[in-house]
Amino acid sequence: MVIPPPVKPPRITKFIKPYVLRMHFTNKYVSAQVIHSPTATVATSASSQEKALRLSMENTRDVAAASKIGKILGERLLLKDIPAVSVILKREQKYHGKIKAVIDSLRETGVKFI
């Protein structure tokens, strides 16, 4: 007698928002990346550690640098045809300062937020 496999519930990946914005701030640099949740791969990223960006920035860790990183990330997202992302902030992160600068500059480039 063969027992059929149990019926699986719908995969959770149907309910996960596909592209998630993650930001990381250190004492020296600002970085942001967009992760494709179902495959757990990085869709695109931008950081003030990149050599081409470091030369054009006066400071690599302030709000102006965060704004520039958001603008560059937004342009890269639109080049890859990713029109919308969602943001998951950590518990200690508030919509203020560098985080606000990254998100606002992403909005200015035309990226929508889910």
Contacts in CASP RR format, 6 or more apart in sequence:
PFRMAT RR
TARGET T0000
AUTHOR 0000-0000-0000
METHOD contacts of the structure
MODEL  1
MVIPPPVKPPRITKFIKPYVLRMHFTNKYVSAQVIHSPTATVATSASSQE
KALRLSMENTRDVAAASKIGKILGERLLLKDIPAVSVILKREQKYHGKIK
AVIDSLRETGVKFI
13 37 0 8 1.000
13 38 0 8 1.000
16 37 0 8 1.000
16 38 0 8 1.000
17 37 0 8 1.000
17 86 0 8 1.000
17 114 0 8 1.000
18 36 0 8 1.000
18 37 0 8 1.000
18 38 0 8 1.000
19 34 0 8 1.000
19 35 0 8 1.000
19 36 0 8 1.000
19 37 0 8 1.000
19 43 0 8 1.000
19 82 0 8 1.000
19 84 0 8 1.000
19 85 0 8 1.000
19 86 0 8 1.000
20 34 0 8 1.000
20 35 0 8 1.000
20 37 0 8 1.000
20 85 0 8 1.000
20 86 0 8 1.000
20 87 0 8 1.000
20 88 0 8 1.000
21 32 0 8 1.000
21 33 0 8 1.000
21 34 0 8 1.000
21 85 0 8 1.000
21 86 0 8 1.000
21 87 0 8 1.000
21 88 0 8 1.000
21 102 0 8 1.000
21 103 0 8 1.000
21 106 0 8 1.000
22 32 0 8 1.000
22 33 0 8 1.000
22 34 0 8 1.000
22 35 0 8 1.000
22 88 0 8 1.000
23 30 0 8 1.000
23 31 0 8 1.000
23 32 0 8 1.000
23 93 0 8 1.000
23 98 0 8 1.000
23 99 0 8 1.000
23 102 0 8 1.000
24 30 0 8 1.000
24 31 0 8 1.000
24 32 0 8 1.000
25 31 0 8 1.000
25 61 0 8 1.000
25 66 0 8 1.000
25 98 0 8 1.000
26 61 0 8 1.000
27 61 0 8 1.000
28 60 0 8 1.000
28 61 0 8 1.000
29 47 0 8 1.000
29 48 0 8 1.000
29 49 0 8 1.000
29 60 0 8 1.000
29 61 0 8 1.000
30 47 0 8 1.000
30 48 0 8 1.000
30 60 0 8 1.000
30 61 0 8 1.000
30 65 0 8 1.000
30 66 0 8 1.000
30 69 0 8 1.000
30 98 0 8 1.000
30 102 0 8 1.000
31 45 0 8 1.000
31 46 0 8 1.000
31 47 0 8 1.000
31 48 0 8 1.000
31 49 0 8 1.000
31 69 0 8 1.000
32 45 0 8 1.000
32 46 0 8 1.000
32 47 0 8 1.000
32 69 0 8 1.000
32 70 0 8 1.000
32 73 0 8 1.000
32 102 0 8 1.000
33 42 0 8 1.000
33 43 0 8 1.000
33 44 0 8 1.000
33 45 0 8 1.000
33 46 0 8 1.000
33 73 0 8 1.000
34 42 0 8 1.000
34 43 0 8 1.000
34 44 0 8 1.000
34 45 0 8 1.000
34 73 0 8 1.000
34 77 0 8 1.000
34 82 0 8 1.000
34 85 0 8 1.000
35 41 0 8 1.000
35 42 0 8 1.000
35 43 0 8 1.000
36 42 0 8 1.000
36 43 0 8 1.000
43 77 0 8 1.000
43 80 0 8 1.000
43 82 0 8 1.000
44 73 0 8 1.000
44 76 0 8 1.000
44 77 0 8 1.000
44 80 0 8 1.000
44 82 0 8 1.000
45 73 0 8 1.000
46 53 0 8 1.000
46 69 0 8 1.000
46 70 0 8 1.000
46 72 0 8 1.000
46 73 0 8 1.000
46 76 0 8 1.000
47 53 0 8 1.000
47 69 0 8 1.000
48 54 0 8 1.000
48 57 0 8 1.000
48 60 0 8 1.000
48 61 0 8 1.000
48 65 0 8 1.000
48 68 0 8 1.000
48 69 0 8 1.000
49 60 0 8 1.000
53 68 0 8 1.000
53 69 0 8 1.000
53 72 0 8 1.000
54 60 0 8 1.000
57 64 0 8 1.000
57 65 0 8 1.000
57 68 0 8 1.000
58 64 0 8 1.000
59 65 0 8 1.000
62 98 0 8 1.000
63 97 0 8 1.000
63 98 0 8 1.000
63 101 0 8 1.000
64 101 0 8 1.000
66 97 0 8 1.000
66 98 0 8 1.000
66 99 0 8 1.000
66 101 0 8 1.000
66 102 0 8 1.000
66 105 0 8 1.000
67 101 0 8 1.000
67 102 0 8 1.000
67 104 0 8 1.000
67 105 0 8 1.000
68 105 0 8 1.000
69 102 0 8 1.000
69 105 0 8 1.000
70 101 0 8 1.000
70 102 0 8 1.000
70 105 0 8 1.000
70 106 0 8 1.000
70 109 0 8 1.000
71 105 0 8 1.000
71 106 0 8 1.000
71 108 0 8 1.000
71 109 0 8 1.000
73 102 0 8 1.000
73 106 0 8 1.000
74 105 0 8 1.000
74 106 0 8 1.000
74 109 0 8 1.000
74 110 0 8 1.000
74 111 0 8 1.000
75 109 0 8 1.000
77 83 0 8 1.000
77 85 0 8 1.000
77 106 0 8 1.000
77 109 0 8 1.000
77 111 0 8 1.000
78 109 0 8 1.000
78 110 0 8 1.000
78 111 0 8 1.000
82 111 0 8 1.000
83 110 0 8 1.000
83 111 0 8 1.000
83 112 0 8 1.000
84 111 0 8 1.000
84 112 0 8 1.000
84 113 0 8 1.000
84 114 0 8 1.000
85 106 0 8 1.000
85 111 0 8 1.000
85 112 0 8 1.000
85 113 0 8 1.000
85 114 0 8 1.000
86 113 0 8 1.000
86 114 0 8 1.000
87 103 0 8 1.000
87 113 0 8 1.000
89 95 0 8 1.000
89 99 0 8 1.000
93 99 0 8 1.000
95 103 0 8 1.000
103 113 0 8 1.000
106 113 0 8 1.000
107 113 0 8 1.000
END
